[in-house]
Amino acid sequence: MDKFHSTLSRRDFMKAVGLAGAGVGAVTAASPVFHDLDEVSQIGGVTEKRPWYVRELEYAKPTVEIDWNVIQRQTHYNNWEDHLDQAEKDKRAHMYYDNTKQMVLENNPGNTMFDVAIRHPAWTAVRRNMDYFFGVEGIQQDTPPGFEMGFDPESGHCVISPVWATDLFGIITPDNMGVPRWEGTPEQNAALIRMAARWCGGAEVGYLKADEYTKKLVHKTCGVLPILADKNGKEVVWEDVDQPYETDKKMVIPEKCNNIIVVVIREARNPALMAPSYRADATTAKSYARSIAFDIHFRGFIHAIGYTTAGSGWGPWNNVPFGVLSGIGELGRMRGQITPSCGPLIRKVEVFFTDLPLPTTNPIDFGANRFCRDCGLCAKACPASAIPTFREPTYEITPADDANSNPTKLIPEYFNLSGKKVWPNNDFACHNFWVTSGKHGCAACVASCVFSKDIKSSIHEVVKGVVSQTGIFNGFFANMDHAFGYGIVKDQNMWDNFWFEPDKYWPLEGIETNL
């Protein structure tokens, strides 16, 4: 790289990017020197720190084989109901509530009154806020100059839209203050965003471009849940506009938002390993509820430094591929991403389209996808038989005549996007178990995964190093995982006394607990 050979103090640099001046004296009080612009561009913190065994691949070429010529945008669907007639929908709804009641009466381990009580409030927080994730027309109150506020006194909701709206509650932008917005190099911005994401409650971060690959992962139309019925059928498009907006027929992402920020929200390990149960689903619900606060906080930060975003919430896109393509994890047999840091204990992948300049991060390979060929523990643990047991991934999708879980009419194209070589899961069968078991959740696949281990144990890091280099021992490691009693919790005391031994089963570790 050519050297510019300029001596640049931090104060001069801040002046150049418009951050020095009134009110920022504290920022420039300490003034170390950048000896040239190369040093500015080579700052640390741009990408996630990875163990030595994680290999970087080419952009848009992850370990899962993809035929981008076949991949096309799909229509958002409702996996809860779209495969059933009305009579079957009603039958299963009653079955869910009846089974839940029976488990509570029987004090079923993992499905006690305490487990139901801790799970429902978190999901309530999610569901009550789903509406404004997709853009709600609100009442603009009289506010001081420079502030935009949206609050509906009838519903009690803050009227903001982490997906589409431009006015975020309580956000003061550079324009409001009459100061220049932040201007940094893509590398500086990447480090800044990683810090902001962690501050707001996220974990690993990756970056992509909104290009011919990633745009195929955004659904053609929006609408998936009954609570979002007003969004059903709305077209999702890109337009040459300054801000995202929504009409009664379409949801618009600005073309200028051609960079993508990908952030994962983790979930707590201990309860997740108690699947399938209300207790395990409670940690799922908690993570989704945390993602709501994250979305609002994180988008607000980006707006407050002077940039635009459209995302994330329950956005109309396939979120797992964004994590895989941006190098946060590999795609596994269960069709969730597996990360080097916490395996599949990822509850949500947040996707933000933005005009903030950013670099790209590439897919990674640490042997996880290859390991899945010889393992299959998730498929064996699946109570719905929704995960294939055969060794090699395939371009074929779940057949339409698959009678697993008795659909009225299975539409596998809804949940199996053609064009990728994977293990085609039957997502309807998966969700059907949630309903018919009364637990409205499962994650036995996550609990049984060999990568769902505590990183504090050094032996697991040694195994990961071996797995990344060769597949010879994959079958042996999978068998040893089972032999040593890993996977779904087998400690009966944990099932029976979880709620009365907090120091043992949910120790405090800093501000975030048990993550």
N, C-alpha and C positions, 0 to 999 in steps of 0.2 A: 504494500500500500504506500502511495506517495506521502511524504511528510510535508506539512504546511509550515513547520518551523516557526510558529507564532507562539509567544508566551502569553497565556490567557489566564488571568486570575478568576476565581469564582465570581467576584464582584462584577468584573467586566463581562463575564459570561451571562450573569443574571441580567445585566443591563441589555445585553444583546437580545435576550429572549423575552424582554419586557417585564421582568419580575423585580427589578431593582427600583427603588424610589420610595415614596411615602409609604410608611407602614410595614416595610419589609427589611428594616435595618437589622433585625435579629437574624434574618436569613443570611446576611452577608457579613456578619460580625467575624466569623472565622473564614479566612480567605486562603486556603491552600491553592497551589498553582497548578494548572494544567500546562504542561510544557509544549504541547502541540494538540491539534484537533484530533489526531489519532487517539490520544489518551482519553479525550472526551467520548469518542465513539466506542472505546473498548472498556467501558465501565462494567463493573460486575453486576450480577443480579438479573441479567437479561433473560436467561432461561433457567429452568429448574435444575438444581444440582442432582445428578444421577449417580448411582453406584457405578463402579468400573465396568460391570458386566452388561450395561445397557448400551446397545449399539444404535446409532442414528441412521435412518434410511432416507430415501429420496422423497421429496414432496409428493403427496397424493399417492404414495405406493407403500401402504402398510403391510404387515405380515399376512393379513387376509387378502386373498387375490380378488381384484375388482376389475370388471370389464366396464369402463366408463362409457363405452358406446351403448351399452345396454341399460345402464342406470338411468332412470327417468324420474321426474317429480311425481309423487303420488298424491292421492286425495286423502285428507284427514278422515279418520273413521272412528266409530264407537265400538271398541272390542267388547264392551259390556253387553251390547244388545244386537249388533248388526247381523249376527249369525243365527238369531232365534226368532220364532214367531211370538206374538203377544202372549199366548197362553203359557209358553215355556218361560218367558220373561217373568210373568206373575208368579209362576210356580217356584222359580228359583229365588225370587225376592223373599217370599214367605219362608222358604227353607233356610235362608241365611239368618233371619231373625229368630226363628224357632231354635236352630242349632246353637246360636249364641246364648240364648236364654238358658238352654239346657246345660251348657258348659259352666255358666256362672252358678247355677243351682248345685251342680256337682262339685264345685270348687276345683275344676279341672286345672292341673298344673300348667301355668303359662297362659291360662284363659280364665283367671279368677276375676272377681269384681274389681280388684285393684288394677289388673291389667287392662280391663275394658275401660276403667275410669281414667287411666293415664293416657290411653290411646286416643279416645274420642275427642278430647279438647284440642289436641294438636291438629287432627284432621279438620275440626270445625274451623280453626284459624285459617287453614288452607282454603277450605271451600267458601268461607265468607269473603275471601279476598280474590277468588278466581275471576269475579266479574271485572274488577278494575285492572287485572292483568291484561285483559283484552280490550281495554279502552272504554271508559264510561263517560258519557256526556255529563258534566257536572255543573254545579251552581258556583259561579265565580263571585266570591264575596268582595266587598269593598276592602281594599288593603292598601298599606302605604306604598308609595312609588318604589319600584324596583323589586316588589314581591309579587309572586303569583301563588294563589292559594285555591285549592279545590276541596270543598267539604260539603257533603250532603247531610243536613241536620235530620232528615227523615230516616235515612238508612243508618246514619252514624258512621258512614264510610268516608275515609279520605278519598277524594275523587282524583286519582292519578292513574296513569297507565304505564307501568314499567315496560310494556311492550311497545306502545305506539305514541303516547302523549309526549308533548314537548314541555309542558308546565308541570314540574315536580314540586310537591308541597315543601315550602320552606327553603328552597334552593336560591342562593344569591349567585348569579353568574357574573363573569367579568364585565359584560355589557351593563348589568345592573349597577355595578360599582364604578363604572367608568375607567377601568384599567385594562391593559392588553391581556389577552388570554395567554396561557402557558404555551410556549413553543419549544419543543425539544426534538432531538434526533429520534428516529424509531427505536434505537437501542435504549436511550434514556427513558422513553415512554414505556417500553416493555418492563424495565425495572420498576418504574413508578407504579404501573398497573399491578404488578405482582405484589408490591407492598400494600396497595389499596385493597386488593382482593383479600389478602390475609386479614387486614384490619377489619374488613366488613364481614368476615366469617367464612371466606372461601379457603380452598386448599391449593392444589396445583393449578397452574395457568399455562395455556398454550395460545398460539396465534396463527390465524389463517387469512387468506384472501377470499373475498366474495368473488369467485371466478366460475369457470365452466364446470368445475368439479363440485364445489360446495353449494352452489345454487341448486343443484339437483337434489340436495338433501332437504330443501325447504318445500313444504307441501304446496300443491297448486291451490288448494282451498283450505279454509279453516273450519273448525267445529268438531268437537269430539265428545263432550259431555252434555247431558241434558241441561245443566246449569248454564251452559254457554250456547244454548240453542239459537240465540240471536246472531251468533257468528257462523252458523252452519252455512256452507256454500259460498262464503265470501272469498273472492279471489285474492291471492297474495301476489303482489307484483312489485317491481322496481320502477321508479320514475325519477326523472331529473328534477327533483324538488329539494328545497332546503331542509325541510323537517318531515318526519314520518307523520302520516295521517290516516284516518279511517272514515269510510262512508258506509252507506247501507249495502254496498255491493263489493267493496274491495278494501284491503289493508295494504298500505303502501310503505315500502322501505326506500329511502333516498339512495340514488345511485352513488352519491358521494360517500356513503357509509360502506366503503369497499374493503375495510379491514374487519376481522372478526376476532373478538376476545372470547376465549373458552375457559371457563372456571368450573372446577368440580366442588360439590358439596359432599363431604364425607358423612358416614353414619357411625355411631358408636358400635364397637366390636362385640362386647359381651352379650347384650340383649339380642343382637342380630344372630348370634349363634344358637339362640333358643327357638329357632324356626322349626316347623310352622306354628305360630301362636300369636295371640293378641300382644303378648309381651314383645315379641320380635317386631311386629308391625308397628308398635308404639314408637320404636326408635326410627322406623321408616317415616312415620308421621312427624316426629320431632324434626327430622332432617328437612323434610319438605317445608315445615313451618319456618325453620331457620332460613330456608332459601328465599322466603318471602321478604324477610327483613334484609337479607343480603341484597336482593335485587334492587330494592328501594334505595338502600344506602349506597351501593356501588354505582348505580346509574346516576344518582344525585352527585356523586363525586366527579364523574366524567363531565356532567353538565356544568358543574361549578368551576371547572378549569377551562371551560369554553368550548366543549365539543358536543357532538350529537350522538345519540345512541338509539337503536331500535332493538329491543330484546329485554329480558329473556322471558321469565314467567313460564306459563304453559304455552310457549310459542308454537306456531305451526311448523315444526321441523322435527326430524329424527335427531335427537340430541347425542346419542352414544357415538355415532360416526364422527361427529365433530371432535370428541375427545380422542378417538383413535387416530384421526388424521393429523391432529395437532400435537401428537406425541405424548399424551398423558398416559395412555395405556394401550394394550393390545386387545383385539376382540377375541373372546373366549368361546368355548362350546355353548355356554348358556346365553350367548349373544349379548352379554354385558361386557363392559371393558374391564380388564384386569391390569392393575397398576403395579409397578415395582414396590411402591411404598405401602400400600394397604390392600393389595389384591382387588377383589371385586366389591369391597366395602365402600362403594361410591353410590350415593343415593340419587344425585342429580347432576347433570351437566348443563351449566348455564351458558347461553350463546348470545353474544351481544354484537350487533353490527354497528360500526362506528366510523367516523371520519378522522379519528385520532391516528396519526401516522404510526405504524407498527411494523416490525419485521415478521417473518413467518417462522414457525417451528415445525420440524419434520416428524414423521412417524418414528416409532422406536421398535426395537426387537430385543427382548430379554428372554426369549424362549417360551413365553407363555402359550402362544397359539400352537406351537409345535407340541408342547407338553399335553395340551388338551387331546391330541390324537391318541395318546397312550394312557390317559387317565380315565375320564368318564365318571368320576365320582358324583358329579352334579346330576348326571342322567340317572344314576342308580338311586340317588336320594330323592329325586323328583316324585312326589306322590301323585302327580297327574300324568306321568309318562309323557310330558310335553317336550322333553329334550331327547334328541336321537342318541342311540347308543353306538351306532356304527363309527368306525375309526376315522375314515377320511371325510373331510368336508366336501360339499358338492354345490354345483350351480342350480340343482333342482330345488323346487320349493315344496312345502307341505302339500300333498295331493288333496284335491277338492273332495274326494270321496273318503277322506280320513274320518272315521266315525268316533274317534276319541272324544269323550264327554258329550256325545249325542247332540251335535248341533242340528238345528232345523235345516240349515243350508250353510255349509262352511264356505267362506270366501277367503282363501289363504293369501290372495294378492294383497289384502288389506295389511297383513302383518309380515309377509315375506316379500321384500323388494327384490326383484330379479336383478342379476348382474353382479352378484358377489358369491364367492365360494365359501360357504359356511355350513354349519349344522342347522338345518331349518327347524326352528322351534315351532310348536303349535301354541301360539299365544292365546288362542281361545280356550284350549284345554287348561292352560295355566290359570287363566282368570276364572274359569268355571270352578276349579278347586277352591279358589278364594270364597266363592259364593256358597257352594254346596257344603263346605266344611264349616261355614259360619265364622271363619277367622278373618275373612276379607284381607288376605295377605298370606304370603308363604315365605319365600326366600330360603327354602331348604337348599337350593343350589348354591347360594352365596355362603351359607353356613358350612357346607361340605367341601368347598373349594380349598385346595391345598395352599393357595396363596393368601387365605384369610388367616394370617398368623400375626402374632405380636412381634414387631420388629426388634423388641428388646432381647429376644432370644437369638444368640449369634448363630446357632446351627442352621436356622432357617435362611439366613443370609448366605451361608456357605452353600446350601442346597441350590439357592437361586443362581449363584455363580456357576455351579456345575450345569444346571439346566440351560443356562444361556449359551453354553459352549457345545453341548452335545445332548442328543436325545436318547443315548444308550441306556441311561439309568432311569428314564422317566417312569416306566412301569414299576420299577423297584421302589422309587420314591412314593408313588401313589399308594402302593401296598403298605409301605411303612407308615404312611400317614394314617391309614385305616387301623393298622395294628397298634399304633400308639394312642388310639382313642381320640384323635382330633376330629373336627367336623362338628356336627350338631351336639350340643351339650348333653353329656351322659351323667353328670353329677346330680344325683337326685336331690341333694341338699340345696343346690342352686335353684332347682325347679320349685322346691317346697318353701324355702325360707328366703328367697331373693329379696322380698320386700322388708325383711326385718334385719338384714345384715348389710347396710349400705357401705360400710367401710371395706367390706370384703368384696362386694360385687359391683360397686360403683365408686371407686376411690376418687378423691379430688385430685386433679392434675392441672394446676393452674386455673385459669378462668374457664376454659372449655373442659368439660369432664369426660373422661373415658373415651377420647377420640383417637 
